Amino acid sequence: MLKTQGLTPVTTEQGMAVAEKMCAKYMECSSKEMRGVDEIFDYAILTVVATDRRNQEAAAPPTSASGGKRSPNPGFRIPKRKKRRCQFL
């Protein structure tokens, strides 16, 4: 299929090199043979959920010792949420 389009498959070494430059995990799959596809989607979902949870915890306002209620503080600003970025290629 790739040859008909004038393309060549990415080698494992090429994929690993790109993943390392991007500080990403390298995983292989074959949609034609359905090898590794489920594992990649599972990993992708877990990574996005974990990142979202960390972002929510970091953005959560601090609570006081008085029953979890915040004391009014006029200097306190809720930080704007950053736009989400794609976690995967």
SEMI-907855 format. One record per atom (N, C-alpha, C): x, y, z; residue number from 0; residue in three letters; atom name. Coordinates in nm, 2 decimals. Example, Ala and Ser with C-alpha at 12.3 -4.5 7.8 and 13.67 -1.06 7.14 Angstrom:
> x,y,z,pos,code,site
> 1.32,-0.57,0.78,0,ALA,N
> 1.23,-0.45,0.78,0,ALA,CA
> 1.32,-0.33,0.78,0,ALA,C
> 1.28,-0.22,0.71,1,SER,N
> 1.37,-0.11,0.71,1,SER,CA
> 1.29,0.00,0.79,1,SER,C
//
This chain:
> x,y,z,pos,code,site
> 0.08,-0.12,0.00,0,MET,N
> 0.00,0.00,0.00,0,MET,CA
> 0.09,0.13,0.00,0,MET,C
> 0.19,0.13,0.08,1,LEU,N
> 0.28,0.25,0.09,1,LEU,CA
> 0.36,0.26,-0.04,1,LEU,C
> 0.40,0.15,-0.10,2,LYS,N
> 0.48,0.16,-0.22,2,LYS,CA
> 0.40,0.22,-0.34,2,LYS,C
> 0.27,0.19,-0.34,3,THR,N
> 0.18,0.25,-0.45,3,THR,CA
> 0.17,0.40,-0.43,3,THR,C
> 0.20,0.45,-0.31,4,GLN,N
> 0.19,0.60,-0.29,4,GLN,CA
> 0.33,0.66,-0.29,4,GLN,C
> 0.43,0.58,-0.32,5,GLY,N
> 0.57,0.63,-0.32,5,GLY,CA
> 0.62,0.65,-0.18,5,GLY,C
> 0.57,0.58,-0.08,6,LEU,N
> 0.62,0.59,0.06,6,LEU,CA
> 0.69,0.47,0.11,6,LEU,C
> 0.76,0.48,0.21,7,THR,N
> 0.83,0.36,0.27,7,THR,CA
> 0.79,0.36,0.42,7,THR,C
> 0.78,0.24,0.48,8,PRO,N
> 0.74,0.23,0.62,8,PRO,CA
> 0.85,0.29,0.71,8,PRO,C
> 0.81,0.33,0.82,9,VAL,N
> 0.91,0.39,0.92,9,VAL,CA
> 0.97,0.27,0.99,9,VAL,C
> 1.10,0.27,1.01,10,THR,N
> 1.17,0.16,1.08,10,THR,CA
> 1.16,0.18,1.23,10,THR,C
> 1.18,0.08,1.30,11,THR,N
> 1.18,0.08,1.45,11,THR,CA
> 1.28,0.19,1.50,11,THR,C
> 1.40,0.19,1.44,12,GLU,N
> 1.50,0.28,1.48,12,GLU,CA
> 1.45,0.43,1.46,12,GLU,C
> 1.39,0.45,1.34,13,GLN,N
> 1.34,0.59,1.31,13,GLN,CA
> 1.23,0.63,1.41,13,GLN,C
> 1.14,0.54,1.44,14,GLY,N
> 1.04,0.57,1.53,14,GLY,CA
> 1.09,0.60,1.67,14,GLY,C
> 1.18,0.52,1.71,15,MET,N
> 1.24,0.53,1.85,15,MET,CA
> 1.32,0.67,1.85,15,MET,C
> 1.39,0.70,1.75,16,ALA,N
> 1.46,0.83,1.75,16,ALA,CA
> 1.37,0.95,1.76,16,ALA,C
> 1.26,0.95,1.68,17,VAL,N
> 1.16,1.05,1.69,17,VAL,CA
> 1.09,1.06,1.83,17,VAL,C
> 1.06,0.94,1.88,18,ALA,N
> 1.00,0.94,2.01,18,ALA,CA
> 1.09,1.00,2.12,18,ALA,C
> 1.22,0.96,2.11,19,GLU,N
> 1.31,1.02,2.21,19,GLU,CA
> 1.33,1.17,2.20,19,GLU,C
> 1.33,1.22,2.08,20,LYS,N
> 1.34,1.37,2.06,20,LYS,CA
> 1.21,1.44,2.12,20,LYS,C
> 1.10,1.37,2.11,21,MET,N
> 0.98,1.43,2.16,21,MET,CA
> 0.95,1.39,2.31,21,MET,C
> 1.04,1.32,2.37,22,CYS,N
> 1.02,1.27,2.51,22,CYS,CA
> 0.89,1.19,2.52,22,CYS,C
> 0.87,1.10,2.42,23,ALA,N
> 0.75,1.02,2.41,23,ALA,CA
> 0.78,0.88,2.42,23,ALA,C
> 0.68,0.80,2.45,24,LYS,N
> 0.70,0.65,2.45,24,LYS,CA
> 0.69,0.60,2.31,24,LYS,C
> 0.77,0.51,2.27,25,TYR,N
> 0.76,0.45,2.14,25,TYR,CA
> 0.68,0.32,2.15,25,TYR,C
> 0.58,0.30,2.07,26,MET,N
> 0.50,0.18,2.06,26,MET,CA
> 0.47,0.15,1.92,26,MET,C
> 0.47,0.02,1.89,27,GLU,N
> 0.44,-0.03,1.75,27,GLU,CA
> 0.30,-0.09,1.75,27,GLU,C
> 0.24,-0.08,1.63,28,CYS,N
> 0.11,-0.15,1.61,28,CYS,CA
> 0.09,-0.18,1.47,28,CYS,C
> 0.00,-0.27,1.44,29,SER,N
> -0.04,-0.29,1.30,29,SER,CA
> -0.19,-0.29,1.29,29,SER,C
> -0.25,-0.19,1.23,30,SER,N
> -0.39,-0.19,1.21,30,SER,CA
> -0.44,-0.30,1.12,30,SER,C
> -0.35,-0.33,1.02,31,LYS,N
> -0.38,-0.44,0.92,31,LYS,CA
> -0.40,-0.57,1.00,31,LYS,C
> -0.31,-0.60,1.09,32,GLU,N
> -0.31,-0.73,1.16,32,GLU,CA
> -0.37,-0.72,1.30,32,GLU,C
> -0.41,-0.60,1.33,33,MET,N
> -0.47,-0.57,1.47,33,MET,CA
> -0.38,-0.61,1.58,33,MET,C
> -0.25,-0.59,1.56,34,ARG,N
> -0.15,-0.61,1.67,34,ARG,CA
> -0.11,-0.49,1.74,34,ARG,C
> -0.13,-0.48,1.87,35,GLY,N
> -0.09,-0.37,1.95,35,GLY,CA
> -0.18,-0.25,1.95,35,GLY,C
> -0.29,-0.26,1.87,36,VAL,N
> -0.38,-0.14,1.86,36,VAL,CA
> -0.45,-0.12,1.99,36,VAL,C
> -0.50,-0.22,2.05,37,ASP,N
> -0.57,-0.20,2.18,37,ASP,CA
> -0.48,-0.15,2.29,37,ASP,C
> -0.35,-0.20,2.29,38,GLU,N
> -0.26,-0.15,2.39,38,GLU,CA
> -0.23,0.00,2.38,38,GLU,C
> -0.21,0.04,2.25,39,ILE,N
> -0.18,0.18,2.23,39,ILE,CA
> -0.30,0.27,2.27,39,ILE,C
> -0.42,0.23,2.23,40,PHE,N
> -0.54,0.31,2.27,40,PHE,CA
> -0.55,0.31,2.43,40,PHE,C
> -0.53,0.19,2.49,41,ASP,N
> -0.54,0.19,2.64,41,ASP,CA
> -0.44,0.28,2.70,41,ASP,C
> -0.31,0.28,2.65,42,TYR,N
> -0.21,0.37,2.70,42,TYR,CA
> -0.24,0.51,2.68,42,TYR,C
> -0.29,0.54,2.56,43,ALA,N
> -0.33,0.68,2.53,43,ALA,CA
> -0.44,0.73,2.62,43,ALA,C
> -0.54,0.65,2.65,44,ILE,N
> -0.65,0.69,2.73,44,ILE,CA
> -0.60,0.72,2.88,44,ILE,C
> -0.52,0.62,2.93,45,LEU,N
> -0.46,0.64,3.06,45,LEU,CA
> -0.37,0.76,3.07,45,LEU,C
> -0.29,0.79,2.97,46,THR,N
> -0.21,0.90,2.98,46,THR,CA
> -0.29,1.03,2.98,46,THR,C
> -0.39,1.04,2.90,47,VAL,N
> -0.47,1.16,2.89,47,VAL,CA
> -0.54,1.18,3.02,47,VAL,C
> -0.60,1.08,3.08,48,VAL,N
> -0.68,1.09,3.21,48,VAL,CA
> -0.58,1.13,3.32,48,VAL,C
> -0.46,1.07,3.32,49,ALA,N
> -0.37,1.10,3.43,49,ALA,CA
> -0.32,1.24,3.42,49,ALA,C
> -0.30,1.29,3.30,50,THR,N
> -0.25,1.43,3.28,50,THR,CA
> -0.37,1.52,3.32,50,THR,C
> -0.49,1.49,3.28,51,ASP,N
> -0.60,1.58,3.31,51,ASP,CA
> -0.62,1.58,3.47,51,ASP,C
> -0.60,1.47,3.53,52,ARG,N
> -0.61,1.47,3.68,52,ARG,CA
> -0.51,1.56,3.75,52,ARG,C
> -0.38,1.54,3.70,53,ARG,N
> -0.27,1.63,3.75,53,ARG,CA
> -0.30,1.77,3.73,53,ARG,C
> -0.35,1.81,3.61,54,ASN,N
> -0.38,1.95,3.58,54,ASN,CA
> -0.49,2.00,3.67,54,ASN,C
> -0.59,1.92,3.70,55,GLN,N
> -0.70,1.96,3.79,55,GLN,CA
> -0.65,1.98,3.93,55,GLN,C
> -0.57,1.89,3.98,56,GLU,N
> -0.52,1.90,4.11,56,GLU,CA
> -0.43,2.02,4.12,56,GLU,C
> -0.35,2.05,4.02,57,ALA,N
> -0.26,2.17,4.03,57,ALA,CA
> -0.34,2.30,4.02,57,ALA,C
> -0.46,2.30,3.96,58,ALA,N
> -0.54,2.42,3.94,58,ALA,CA
> -0.64,2.43,4.06,58,ALA,C
> -0.65,2.33,4.15,59,ALA,N
> -0.75,2.34,4.26,59,ALA,CA
> -0.70,2.44,4.36,59,ALA,C
> -0.79,2.53,4.40,60,PRO,N
> -0.75,2.63,4.50,60,PRO,CA
> -0.72,2.57,4.63,60,PRO,C
> -0.63,2.63,4.71,61,PRO,N
> -0.59,2.57,4.84,61,PRO,CA
> -0.71,2.59,4.93,61,PRO,C
> -0.73,2.50,5.03,62,THR,N
> -0.83,2.51,5.12,62,THR,CA
> -0.77,2.54,5.26,62,THR,C
> -0.85,2.61,5.34,63,SER,N
> -0.80,2.64,5.48,63,SER,CA
> -0.84,2.53,5.57,63,SER,C
> -0.79,2.54,5.69,64,ALA,N
> -0.82,2.43,5.79,64,ALA,CA
> -0.96,2.45,5.85,64,ALA,C
> -1.04,2.55,5.81,65,SER,N
> -1.17,2.57,5.87,65,SER,CA
> -1.27,2.49,5.79,65,SER,C
> -1.27,2.36,5.79,66,GLY,N
> -1.38,2.28,5.72,66,GLY,CA
> -1.37,2.28,5.57,66,GLY,C
> -1.26,2.32,5.52,67,GLY,N
> -1.24,2.31,5.37,67,GLY,CA
> -1.30,2.43,5.30,67,GLY,C
> -1.34,2.53,5.37,68,LYS,N
> -1.40,2.65,5.31,68,LYS,CA
> -1.28,2.75,5.28,68,LYS,C
> -1.28,2.82,5.17,69,ARG,N
> -1.18,2.91,5.14,69,ARG,CA
> -1.22,3.05,5.21,69,ARG,C
> -1.12,3.11,5.26,70,SER,N
> -1.14,3.24,5.31,70,SER,CA
> -1.14,3.34,5.20,70,SER,C
> -1.22,3.44,5.20,71,PRO,N
> -1.22,3.54,5.09,71,PRO,CA
> -1.09,3.61,5.08,71,PRO,C
> -1.03,3.61,4.96,72,ASN,N
> -0.91,3.68,4.94,72,ASN,CA
> -0.92,3.75,4.81,72,ASN,C
> -0.92,3.88,4.81,73,PRO,N
> -0.94,3.96,4.69,73,PRO,CA
> -0.82,3.95,4.59,73,PRO,C
> -0.70,3.91,4.64,74,GLY,N
> -0.59,3.89,4.55,74,GLY,CA
> -0.58,3.76,4.49,74,GLY,C
> -0.67,3.67,4.52,75,PHE,N
> -0.67,3.53,4.47,75,PHE,CA
> -0.74,3.53,4.33,75,PHE,C
> -0.66,3.48,4.24,76,ARG,N
> -0.72,3.47,4.10,76,ARG,CA
> -0.72,3.32,4.06,76,ARG,C
> -0.83,3.28,4.00,77,ILE,N
> -0.83,3.14,3.94,77,ILE,CA
> -0.76,3.14,3.81,77,ILE,C
> -0.65,3.06,3.80,78,PRO,N
> -0.58,3.06,3.68,78,PRO,CA
> -0.66,3.01,3.56,78,PRO,C
> -0.63,3.07,3.44,79,LYS,N
> -0.70,3.02,3.32,79,LYS,CA
> -0.65,2.89,3.28,79,LYS,C
> -0.74,2.80,3.23,80,ARG,N
> -0.69,2.67,3.18,80,ARG,CA
> -0.62,2.69,3.05,80,ARG,C
> -0.51,2.62,3.04,81,LYS,N
> -0.44,2.62,2.92,81,LYS,CA
> -0.51,2.53,2.82,81,LYS,C
> -0.49,2.56,2.69,82,LYS,N
> -0.55,2.48,2.59,82,LYS,CA
> -0.49,2.35,2.59,82,LYS,C
> -0.57,2.24,2.56,83,ARG,N
> -0.51,2.11,2.56,83,ARG,CA
> -0.43,2.09,2.44,83,ARG,C
> -0.32,2.02,2.45,84,ARG,N
> -0.24,1.98,2.34,84,ARG,CA
> -0.25,1.83,2.32,84,ARG,C
> -0.23,1.80,2.20,85,CYS,N
> -0.23,1.66,2.16,85,CYS,CA
> -0.12,1.58,2.23,85,CYS,C
> -0.15,1.47,2.29,86,GLN,N
> -0.05,1.39,2.37,86,GLN,CA
> 0.02,1.29,2.28,86,GLN,C
> -0.04,1.27,2.16,87,PHE,N
> 0.01,1.16,2.07,87,PHE,CA
> 0.02,1.21,1.93,87,PHE,C
> 0.10,1.14,1.85,88,LEU,N
> 0.11,1.17,1.71,88,LEU,CA
> -0.01,1.10,1.64,88,LEU,C
//
